[in-house]
């Protein structure tokens, strides 16, 4: 594997005229687990949305030599849970490319949904409404939806926030399974210990890339200190950045 899935060339993503992420150069490789870390407001989720195709308002270039099947898990906090939807219906949304609005679920779809719910420990929750779930149960259901999507590339936005240690461990085991299956995982994370244990590559982002390379080399004290300084210096009222970065970030070993 190790071919390029996403290549970023001077990528700049703006929000209300101000760069949330700017002048990124680098590559995400197939079969690699890459963590995106950095201070709050550093543009991590913004970048993930661009990779997922949710946000297409950017400057520069985001190349994908081929179009991989991609599954995207947004932050739970951004989901609308006041709609009448059951756990089974949520997981079934993973089959959207096959079924769409007017298609019908077949027996193999229902079997796959049941297997995915069993894998995340939610057997018997099929008819439960989403607003009846705890945060950990909801995240398990969302991971079940990822399973049925059977995607080559999996994008996760803060997947382990606000959950108990038992749920976190169960879902981390699912990450290990995806690694064994040679899938690609790109995840926004805050827990550096978890990143060091499970992700071989890391992008440290504070609207600009501070460092991008092997996790051990990126998560050094001097890089983390610089990222905090860059975040503290940000001014939301500053004029739009006019910098043209022609030189790519030097990757750390």
VOVOSE-87402 format. One record per residue (C-alpha): x, y, z. Coordinates in steps of 0.5 Angstrom, whole numbers, plus 500, padded with zeros to 3 digits. Layout:
<vexkols>
XYZ...
</vexkols>
This chain:
<vexkols>
500500500503507502501510496498517496491518498491526499496531497495538500499543496498550499491548502488554505481553508477560511472561515468568514474571511479569516484563515482557519487553516492555511498554507498546508503542504503534505501527504496522507498515505494509504494504510497509515494511522495519522493523528491531527493534534493541536490547541483548541481552535487550531483548525483540526476539525476544519481540515478533517471536513475538507478531507471528508468533502464536507467543506469544499471552500478552500484555496490551494490544492487538495489532490486525491489521485483516486477517490477512496471510499471514505467514512466520516465521523463528526463530533457528537456535539455537532449532531442533531439528536432531536429527530425521531431516529432509532439506533438501527436507522442510524446505522442503516445510514451507512448503506446510503450509497447502495440504498438511497432514498427509494431503495429497500434494505435486504436481508444482508443489510440487516445482518450487517447492521446486527453484526456491527451492533454486536461488535460495538456492544449494542445488541438489543438497542436496535429500537432505542431512540437516539435521544435515549442513549448515553454519550458512550452508547451514541458513540458506539452506534456511530462506530457501528455505522462506520463498520457497515460503510466498509470504507478504505479511509476512516476520518474521526473527529474527537471520537473518544471525548466524554466517554467512560474508559470501558467504551474507549477501550472497546472502540480502540480495539476496533482501531486495532482491527482496522489496522490489521485490515490495512485501512487508513485512519485519520483522527483528530485527537487530544490524548497524546498518550493514546496518539503515541500508542496507536498512531505512527504519524502525527500532524501538529496543527495550530492553523499552520502546521507546526510539525508533521511526521513520525509521532515520536518526533512531532510530540516533542516539548518544543513543538507543543510549546510553539503550537500553544504560542501560535494559538495564543497569538491568533487574532480573529480580527486580523486582516486576511492572510496574504502570505504565499507559502512556496516552501513546504513544511520540512517533515520531521523524522
</vexkols>
